[in-house]
Structures are given as structure tokens and as C-alpha cells.
Amino acid sequence: MERQNYRGYAIWGHAIAQRDNLLEHDRYAASGTITRDTKFVEASGILGVFVSEQEAQEAGLSWARAWVDNHG
């Protein structure tokens, strides 16, 4: 999970490890969360599945920045 401050909000990018079977490499489902003043504002749901944890976290953060830009 990676946290950033963005335009008065705390935004979070999540990477949730996914594995279909024991022989596959881990993949990461991405999601984002937005809070303000420690209160929940919005969450994305699953945005996609990525090969790396960092890519998944960045997808969540990107979604959160776009949400703030459109609603903040």
C-alpha cells in the first residue's frame, strides 16, 4: 500500500496479491482509496491486474488523483 497527499486528500494505492494456482507467479489486483481528515471518501474497487506490486499501486494512485481532479 502506498500513500500520497494530493490536493488536501490522502490517496492510497493498493496491490492485492493474486495467484490462481501454486505454479503461477504472483500478480496484483489494483485499487485506490481516498480519505480526507481521516474520514473515508471513496474507493475504486478492482481496477485491473498487474505483474508488479508497484504497477498496481500506481494504478490505484492514478485513479485516486483522477477522482480528486473530477470531484474535489
MMTF fields as JSON, N, C-alpha, C and O atoms, coordinates in Angstrom:
{
  "mmtfVersion": "1.0.0",
  "mmtfProducer": "UNKNOWN",
  "numBonds": 287,
  "numAtoms": 288,
  "numGroups": 72,
  "numChains": 1,
  "numModels": 1,
  "chainsPerModel": [1],
  "groupsPerChain": [72],
  "chainIdList": ["A"],
  "bondAtomList": [4, 2, 8, 6, 12, 10, 16, 14, 20, 18, 24, 22, 28, 26, 32, 30, 36, 34, 40, 38, 44, 42, 48, 46, 52, 50, 56, 54, 60, 58, 64, 62, 68, 66, 72, 70, 76, 74, 80, 78, 84, 82, 88, 86, 92, 90, 96, 94, 100, 98, 104, 102, 108, 106, 112, 110, 116, 114, 120, 118, 124, 122, 128, 126, 132, 130, 136, 134, 140, 138, 144, 142, 148, 146, 152, 150, 156, 154, 160, 158, 164, 162, 168, 166, 172, 170, 176, 174, 180, 178, 184, 182, 188, 186, 192, 190, 196, 194, 200, 198, 204, 202, 208, 206, 212, 210, 216, 214, 220, 218, 224, 222, 228, 226, 232, 230, 236, 234, 240, 238, 244, 242, 248, 246, 252, 250, 256, 254, 260, 258, 264, 262, 268, 266, 272, 270, 276, 274, 280, 278, 284, 282],
  "bondOrderList": [1, 1, 1, 1, 1, 1, 1, 1, 1, 1, 1, 1, 1, 1, 1, 1, 1, 1, 1, 1, 1, 1, 1, 1, 1, 1, 1, 1, 1, 1, 1, 1, 1, 1, 1, 1, 1, 1, 1, 1, 1, 1, 1, 1, 1, 1, 1, 1, 1, 1, 1, 1, 1, 1, 1, 1, 1, 1, 1, 1, 1, 1, 1, 1, 1, 1, 1, 1, 1, 1, 1],
  "groupList": [{"groupName": "MET", "atomNameList": ["N", "CA", "C", "O"], "elementList": ["N", "C", "C", "O"], "formalChargeList": [0, 0, 0, 0], "bondAtomList": [1, 0, 2, 1, 3, 2], "bondOrderList": [1, 1, 2], "singleLetterCode": "M", "chemCompType": "L-PEPTIDE LINKING"}, {"groupName": "GLU", "atomNameList": ["N", "CA", "C", "O"], "elementList": ["N", "C", "C", "O"], "formalChargeList": [0, 0, 0, 0], "bondAtomList": [1, 0, 2, 1, 3, 2], "bondOrderList": [1, 1, 2], "singleLetterCode": "E", "chemCompType": "L-PEPTIDE LINKING"}, {"groupName": "ARG", "atomNameList": ["N", "CA", "C", "O"], "elementList": ["N", "C", "C", "O"], "formalChargeList": [0, 0, 0, 0], "bondAtomList": [1, 0, 2, 1, 3, 2], "bondOrderList": [1, 1, 2], "singleLetterCode": "R", "chemCompType": "L-PEPTIDE LINKING"}, {"groupName": "GLN", "atomNameList": ["N", "CA", "C", "O"], "elementList": ["N", "C", "C", "O"], "formalChargeList": [0, 0, 0, 0], "bondAtomList": [1, 0, 2, 1, 3, 2], "bondOrderList": [1, 1, 2], "singleLetterCode": "Q", "chemCompType": "L-PEPTIDE LINKING"}, {"groupName": "ASN", "atomNameList": ["N", "CA", "C", "O"], "elementList": ["N", "C", "C", "O"], "formalChargeList": [0, 0, 0, 0], "bondAtomList": [1, 0, 2, 1, 3, 2], "bondOrderList": [1, 1, 2], "singleLetterCode": "N", "chemCompType": "L-PEPTIDE LINKING"}, {"groupName": "TYR", "atomNameList": ["N", "CA", "C", "O"], "elementList": ["N", "C", "C", "O"], "formalChargeList": [0, 0, 0, 0], "bondAtomList": [1, 0, 2, 1, 3, 2], "bondOrderList": [1, 1, 2], "singleLetterCode": "Y", "chemCompType": "L-PEPTIDE LINKING"}, {"groupName": "GLY", "atomNameList": ["N", "CA", "C", "O"], "elementList": ["N", "C", "C", "O"], "formalChargeList": [0, 0, 0, 0], "bondAtomList": [1, 0, 2, 1, 3, 2], "bondOrderList": [1, 1, 2], "singleLetterCode": "G", "chemCompType": "PEPTIDE LINKING"}, {"groupName": "ALA", "atomNameList": ["N", "CA", "C", "O"], "elementList": ["N", "C", "C", "O"], "formalChargeList": [0, 0, 0, 0], "bondAtomList": [1, 0, 2, 1, 3, 2], "bondOrderList": [1, 1, 2], "singleLetterCode": "A", "chemCompType": "L-PEPTIDE LINKING"}, {"groupName": "ILE", "atomNameList": ["N", "CA", "C", "O"], "elementList": ["N", "C", "C", "O"], "formalChargeList": [0, 0, 0, 0], "bondAtomList": [1, 0, 2, 1, 3, 2], "bondOrderList": [1, 1, 2], "singleLetterCode": "I", "chemCompType": "L-PEPTIDE LINKING"}, {"groupName": "TRP", "atomNameList": ["N", "CA", "C", "O"], "elementList": ["N", "C", "C", "O"], "formalChargeList": [0, 0, 0, 0], "bondAtomList": [1, 0, 2, 1, 3, 2], "bondOrderList": [1, 1, 2], "singleLetterCode": "W", "chemCompType": "L-PEPTIDE LINKING"}, {"groupName": "HIS", "atomNameList": ["N", "CA", "C", "O"], "elementList": ["N", "C", "C", "O"], "formalChargeList": [0, 0, 0, 0], "bondAtomList": [1, 0, 2, 1, 3, 2], "bondOrderList": [1, 1, 2], "singleLetterCode": "H", "chemCompType": "L-PEPTIDE LINKING"}, {"groupName": "ASP", "atomNameList": ["N", "CA", "C", "O"], "elementList": ["N", "C", "C", "O"], "formalChargeList": [0, 0, 0, 0], "bondAtomList": [1, 0, 2, 1, 3, 2], "bondOrderList": [1, 1, 2], "singleLetterCode": "D", "chemCompType": "L-PEPTIDE LINKING"}, {"groupName": "LEU", "atomNameList": ["N", "CA", "C", "O"], "elementList": ["N", "C", "C", "O"], "formalChargeList": [0, 0, 0, 0], "bondAtomList": [1, 0, 2, 1, 3, 2], "bondOrderList": [1, 1, 2], "singleLetterCode": "L", "chemCompType": "L-PEPTIDE LINKING"}, {"groupName": "SER", "atomNameList": ["N", "CA", "C", "O"], "elementList": ["N", "C", "C", "O"], "formalChargeList": [0, 0, 0, 0], "bondAtomList": [1, 0, 2, 1, 3, 2], "bondOrderList": [1, 1, 2], "singleLetterCode": "S", "chemCompType": "L-PEPTIDE LINKING"}, {"groupName": "THR", "atomNameList": ["N", "CA", "C", "O"], "elementList": ["N", "C", "C", "O"], "formalChargeList": [0, 0, 0, 0], "bondAtomList": [1, 0, 2, 1, 3, 2], "bondOrderList": [1, 1, 2], "singleLetterCode": "T", "chemCompType": "L-PEPTIDE LINKING"}, {"groupName": "LYS", "atomNameList": ["N", "CA", "C", "O"], "elementList": ["N", "C", "C", "O"], "formalChargeList": [0, 0, 0, 0], "bondAtomList": [1, 0, 2, 1, 3, 2], "bondOrderList": [1, 1, 2], "singleLetterCode": "K", "chemCompType": "L-PEPTIDE LINKING"}, {"groupName": "PHE", "atomNameList": ["N", "CA", "C", "O"], "elementList": ["N", "C", "C", "O"], "formalChargeList": [0, 0, 0, 0], "bondAtomList": [1, 0, 2, 1, 3, 2], "bondOrderList": [1, 1, 2], "singleLetterCode": "F", "chemCompType": "L-PEPTIDE LINKING"}, {"groupName": "VAL", "atomNameList": ["N", "CA", "C", "O"], "elementList": ["N", "C", "C", "O"], "formalChargeList": [0, 0, 0, 0], "bondAtomList": [1, 0, 2, 1, 3, 2], "bondOrderList": [1, 1, 2], "singleLetterCode": "V", "chemCompType": "L-PEPTIDE LINKING"}],
  "groupTypeList": [0, 1, 2, 3, 4, 5, 2, 6, 5, 7, 8, 9, 6, 10, 7, 8, 7, 3, 2, 11, 4, 12, 12, 1, 10, 11, 2, 5, 7, 7, 13, 6, 14, 8, 14, 2, 11, 14, 15, 16, 17, 1, 7, 13, 6, 8, 12, 6, 17, 16, 17, 13, 1, 3, 1, 7, 3, 1, 7, 6, 12, 13, 9, 7, 2, 7, 9, 17, 11, 4, 10, 6],
  "groupIdList": [1, 2, 3, 4, 5, 6, 7, 8, 9, 10, 11, 12, 13, 14, 15, 16, 17, 18, 19, 20, 21, 22, 23, 24, 25, 26, 27, 28, 29, 30, 31, 32, 33, 34, 35, 36, 37, 38, 39, 40, 41, 42, 43, 44, 45, 46, 47, 48, 49, 50, 51, 52, 53, 54, 55, 56, 57, 58, 59, 60, 61, 62, 63, 64, 65, 66, 67, 68, 69, 70, 71, 72],
  "secStructList": [7, 3, 3, 3, 3, 3, 6, 6, 3, 3, 3, 3, 3, 3, 3, 3, 3, 3, 7, 1, 1, 6, 6, 1, 7, 7, 3, 3, 3, 3, 3, 3, 3, 3, 3, 3, 6, 6, 3, 3, 3, 3, 3, 7, 7, 7, 7, 3, 3, 3, 1, 1, 2, 2, 2, 2, 2, 2, 2, 2, 2, 2, 2, 2, 2, 2, 2, 2, 2, 2, 2, 7],
  "xCoordList": [0.854, 0.0, 0.901, 1.87, 0.57, 1.343, 0.397, -0.696, 0.827, 0.011, 0.689, 1.912, -0.13, 0.338, -0.687, -1.86, -0.228, -1.129, -1.345, -0.402, -2.622, -2.943, -4.106, -5.229, -3.834, -4.853, -5.762, -6.98, -5.171, -5.921, -6.504, -7.156, -6.282, -6.764, -5.581, -4.47, -5.814, -4.857, -5.339, -6.486, -4.475, -4.848, -3.964, -2.795, -4.55, -3.887, -3.959, -5.009, -2.843, -2.798, -2.555, -1.581, -3.433, -3.349, -2.944, -3.351, -2.145, -1.779, -2.154, -1.577, -3.118, -3.609, -3.091, -3.442, -2.252, -1.64, -2.707, -3.634, -2.566, -3.485, -2.675, -1.627, -3.148, -2.492, -3.579, -4.325, -3.665, -4.675, -4.293, -5.159, -3.003, -2.548, -1.104, -0.454, -0.616, 0.712, 1.851, 2.944, 1.63, 2.707, 2.845, 3.83, 1.879, 1.926, 2.662, 2.737, 3.2, 3.804, 2.699, 1.594, 3.013, 2.041, 1.714, 2.576, 0.471, 0.009, -0.701, -1.009, -0.958, -1.503, -2.719, -2.655, -3.814, -5.008, -4.822, -4.325, -5.224, -5.061, -6.388, -7.453, -6.302, -7.454, -6.95, -5.771, -7.845, -7.49, -8.497, -9.662, -8.031, -8.887, -8.551, -7.399, -9.565, -9.396, -9.971, -11.087, -9.198, -9.672, -9.388, -8.543, -10.111, -9.873, -10.125, -11.183, -9.151, -9.254, -9.585, -10.442, -8.923, -9.06, -10.432, -10.744, -11.254, -12.573, -12.575, -12.016, -13.205, -13.345, -14.133, -15.159, -13.651, -14.346, -14.839, -16.023, -13.943, -14.303, -13.291, -12.139, -13.729, -12.841, -13.2, -14.337, -12.236, -12.412, -12.998, -13.676, -12.768, -12.997, -11.757, -10.78, -11.782, -10.62, -10.487, -11.431, -9.303, -9.036, -8.385, -8.415, -7.811, -7.123, -6.121, -5.945, -5.461, -4.464, -3.132, -3.064, -2.065, -0.75, 0.31, 0.137, 1.406, 2.504, 3.289, 3.773, 3.424, 4.215, 3.348, 2.339, 3.791, 3.116, 3.14, 2.143, 4.271, 4.417, 3.45, 2.854, 3.292, 2.352, 0.921, 0.163, 0.562, -0.785, -1.005, -2.05, -0.022, -0.151, -0.267, -1.071, 0.519, 0.458, -0.892, -1.405, -1.47, -2.805, -3.833, -4.702, -3.741, -4.657, -4.479, -5.457, -3.23, -2.959, -3.431, -3.978, -3.226, -3.666, -5.187, -5.704, -5.895, -7.354, -7.761, -8.653, -7.107, -7.454, -7.196, -8.016, -6.077, -5.802, -6.869, -7.329, -7.265, -8.299, -9.642, -10.365, -9.969, -11.212, -11.199, -12.176, -10.091, -9.982, -10.086, -10.77, -9.426, -9.48, -10.896, -11.255, -11.714, -13.079, -14.129, -15.228, -13.798, -14.78, -14.333, -15.163, -13.05, -12.507, -12.672, -12.242],
  "yCoordList": [-1.163, 0.0, 1.227, 1.306, 2.16, 3.397, 4.577, 4.621, 5.53, 6.702, 7.954, 8.084, 8.876, 10.194, 11.228, 10.912, 12.465, 13.589, 14.247, 14.47, 14.557, 15.147, 16.117, 15.706, 17.397, 18.448, 18.376, 18.515, 18.161, 18.137, 16.781, 16.656, 15.78, 14.428, 13.506, 13.777, 12.429, 11.333, 10.289, 9.847, 9.899, 8.896, 7.672, 7.776, 6.515, 5.246, 4.384, 4.281, 3.768, 2.777, 1.417, 1.225, 0.478, -0.857, -1.888, -1.806, -2.851, -4.0, -5.254, -5.533, -6.001, -7.196, -8.412, -8.628, -9.209, -10.368, -11.355, -11.676, -11.837, -12.8, -13.963, -13.759, -15.174, -16.348, -17.378, -17.775, -17.807, -18.787, -20.2, -20.989, -20.527, -21.838, -21.728, -20.706, -22.75, -22.697, -22.557, -22.141, -22.89, -22.835, -21.472, -21.224, -20.59, -19.272, -18.266, -18.413, -17.245, -16.132, -15.244, -15.187, -14.561, -13.631, -12.54, -12.078, -12.146, -10.959, -10.109, -10.591, -8.86, -7.935, -7.204, -6.572, -7.305, -6.538, -5.135, -4.969, -4.136, -2.738, -2.156, -2.483, -1.289, -0.499, 0.793, 0.919, 1.733, 3.014, 3.406, 3.011, 4.188, 4.697, 6.163, 6.577, 6.934, 8.363, 8.668, 8.259, 9.396, 9.871, 11.369, 11.917, 12.003, 13.418, 13.617, 13.253, 14.194, 14.399, 13.085, 13.053, 12.029, 10.666, 10.04, 9.009, 10.638, 10.082, 9.501, 10.086, 8.352, 7.701, 8.593, 9.16, 8.717, 9.484, 8.57, 8.588, 7.772, 6.931, 5.807, 5.939, 4.696, 3.586, 3.112, 3.27, 2.537, 2.224, 0.864, 0.726, -0.131, -1.495, -1.926, -1.18, -3.094, -3.606, -2.877, -2.827, -2.313, -1.54, -2.376, -1.995, -3.482, -4.347, -5.205, -5.077, -6.088, -6.982, -6.697, -6.574, -6.591, -6.187, -7.198, -7.947, -7.202, -8.137, -7.731, -8.597, -6.427, -5.989, -5.248, -4.625, -5.347, -4.644, -3.136, -2.454, -2.618, -1.18, -0.685, 0.382, -1.452, -1.064, -1.009, -0.098, -1.974, -1.993, -0.793, -0.146, -0.492, 0.662, 1.953, 2.82, 2.088, 3.307, 3.437, 4.547, 2.33, 2.38, 2.885, 3.683, 2.429, 2.905, 4.382, 5.115, 4.821, 6.245, 7.098, 8.182, 6.621, 7.353, 7.513, 8.591, 6.435, 6.508, 7.544, 8.357, 7.516, 8.428, 9.88, 10.75, 10.157, 11.534, 11.998, 13.137, 11.127, 11.491, 11.756, 12.68, 10.947, 11.169, 12.526, 13.272, 12.849, 14.146, 15.278, 16.27, 15.152, 16.193, 16.425, 17.556, 15.374, 15.493, 15.815, 16.263, 15.59, 15.776, 16.739, 17.216, 17.024, 17.774, 19.224, 19.92],
  "zCoordList": [0.0, 0.0, 0.0, 0.755, -0.844, -0.928, -0.71, -1.274, 0.112, 0.447, -0.084, -0.038, -0.593, -1.001, -0.553, -0.355, -0.395, -0.183, -1.537, -2.296, -1.828, -3.122, -2.954, -2.664, -3.136, -3.118, -1.886, -2.0, -0.721, 0.519, 0.894, 1.931, 0.078, 0.339, 0.595, 0.139, 1.316, 1.406, 0.407, 0.472, -0.509, -1.505, -1.313, -0.942, -1.576, -1.326, -2.575, -3.21, -2.922, -3.988, -3.368, -2.64, -3.653, -3.061, -4.11, -5.269, -3.691, -4.513, -3.727, -2.676, -4.242, -3.567, -4.32, -5.48, -3.653, -4.309, -4.77, -4.025, -6.016, -6.616, -7.159, -7.771, -6.943, -7.529, -7.823, -6.928, -9.086, -9.468, -9.05, -8.672, -9.114, -8.648, -8.181, -8.397, -7.559, -6.941, -7.93, -7.545, -9.194, -10.187, -10.853, -11.547, -10.653, -11.278, -10.393, -9.174, -11.049, -10.321, -9.761, -10.3, -8.685, -8.123, -9.128, -9.874, -9.131, -9.844, -8.799, -7.709, -9.125, -8.126, -8.687, -9.742, -7.965, -8.292, -7.719, -6.605, -8.487, -8.086, -7.611, -8.135, -6.61, -6.187, -5.557, -5.227, -5.396, -4.794, -3.729, -3.776, -2.773, -1.696, -1.462, -1.59, -1.122, -0.848, 0.522, 0.842, 1.339, 2.63, 2.74, 2.032, 3.637, 3.936, 5.419, 5.933, 6.102, 7.545, 8.253, 9.136, 7.877, 8.409, 8.172, 8.768, 7.321, 7.015, 5.602, 4.674, 5.46, 4.155, 3.199, 3.577, 1.953, 0.927, -0.189, -0.526, -0.765, -1.921, -2.069, -1.654, -2.666, -3.009, -4.414, -4.858, -5.101, -6.512, -6.833, -7.851, -6.02, -6.484, -7.271, -7.333, -7.861, -8.593, -9.931, -10.719, -10.175, -11.391, -12.486, -13.656, -12.126, -13.081, -12.345, -11.134, -13.088, -12.511, -13.187, -14.41, -12.384, -12.86, -12.444, -11.482, -13.187, -12.92, -11.679, -10.949, -11.424, -10.281, -9.263, -9.594, -8.014, -6.934, -7.169, -6.935, -7.629, -7.871, -8.951, -8.803, -10.035, -11.095, -10.557, -10.891, -9.735, -9.163, -8.251, -8.314, -7.401, -6.51, -7.31, -6.969, -8.358, -9.175, -9.877, -10.02, -10.312, -10.923, -9.913, -10.262, -8.67, -7.629, -7.344, -7.193, -7.27, -7.04, -8.214, -8.013, -9.419, -10.61, -10.613, -10.905, -10.288, -10.2, -9.153, -9.397, -7.987, -6.909, -7.297, -7.0, -7.954, -8.413, -9.394, -9.316, -10.315, -11.293, -10.595, -10.967, -9.589, -8.854, -8.169, -8.24, -7.503, -6.814, -7.833, -7.576, -8.978, -10.003, -10.485, -10.812, -10.537, -11.043, -9.969, -10.296, -8.692, -7.628, -6.527, -5.754, -6.448, -5.309, -5.348, -4.428]
}
